[in-house]
Amino acid sequence: MIIGRVVSQLFATQKNKKLFGAKLLLVQPLDLNNRDSGEVILALDSLDSGVGDRVLVVLEGWSANHAARTSDAPLDAAVVGVVDRVDLQESPD
C-alpha cells in the first residue's frame, strides 16, 4: 500500500468491459513528508475521490479487484481509503 495524492482523473474512450462505469485516477505517490515520491500510478477509484485528495492505494491485483467489487478485471491498483492525516512517532530502540 502507498499514500498518494490524486493529480488527475483519466478519461478513456475504450477500456475493458469489466471496468465500464469505473472512474480511473492518476495518483502521485508521496513519502512520509508529503513530498512526491516516484512515478504517477493509474488506479481505479472505489471511493469517489477527487483531485487533490490524499488517498491510500493498494498495489496488488487481488486486493484491487476486491476493493472494486470485481472478480477478474485487469487491475493492479485501487484507491481504498481517503487519508485525513498521518501521525508519525519514533519507535523505541
N, C-alpha and C positions, 0 to 999 in steps of 0.2 A: 504494500500500500504506500501511496505517496500523498502528500498535501500539495495542492496546486491552486492556481488562480485561473478562472475561466477568462480567456482572452478574446474568444470569438465563438459564434455559432457557425457551423458548417452547413451549407445547403447543397444537397446532392440531387442532380436530376435523375440519376439512376442509382439504386442500391439494392442489396439483397432483399428478396420479398419478405424475409423474416424480420427485417428491420423497418418495414413500412410503417410510417407514422412516428418513428422514434426520432428524437432530437439528438443531433451529434454536436459535440463541443470540442473546441481546441483548448487544451489545458496546459498552462506553463507550470512545470514542477517548481517547487520552492524549497529552499533549505530552511533550517531552523531559525534563521534570522530574517525570514520572509523575503529573501533575495532569489532571483531567477537561478535555477539550477538544472541545466540540461536542456534537451530538445523538447519542443511542444509535442503533446500527446493528443491523439484523437480518441475521445471517449464518448460512450453512449450516456446520455443523461437520464437517470432514473428518478430524479427528484425535482425537475423543473427549475434547475439552477439557471443563473443569468450571468452575463458578462460582469466581471469584477468580483464575483463570489469566490471565497476560498472554499475549496472542496476536498473531500477525501476520495481518492480514486483507487480501485482495485486493479491490479495488473496481472490478471490470470483468467484464462478463458472460462473455466467452470464457475468461478465466483462472479465474473461479469455477466454470464448468462443467467445465473441465479438472481442477481440484482435486477436484471432487465426482465425477469419472468419469462425467459425463453429457454428452450431446451438445447437447441443446437444451432444457434445463429453464429455467424462468423465474428465473434467478439474477442478482443483481448483486454479491453479496458472499459470500466463503467464507473460513473460517479455514484457513490453510495452514502455520502454524507456531506453536510454543509458544516464548515468549521467556524465556530463563533470566536474561539480564542485558543491559544496554545500556552500552557503553563509548563515551564521547564524548571527542574530542580536538580541540583547536583546529587550524584549518587554517593552514598557513604563508602569510604575506602576501607 
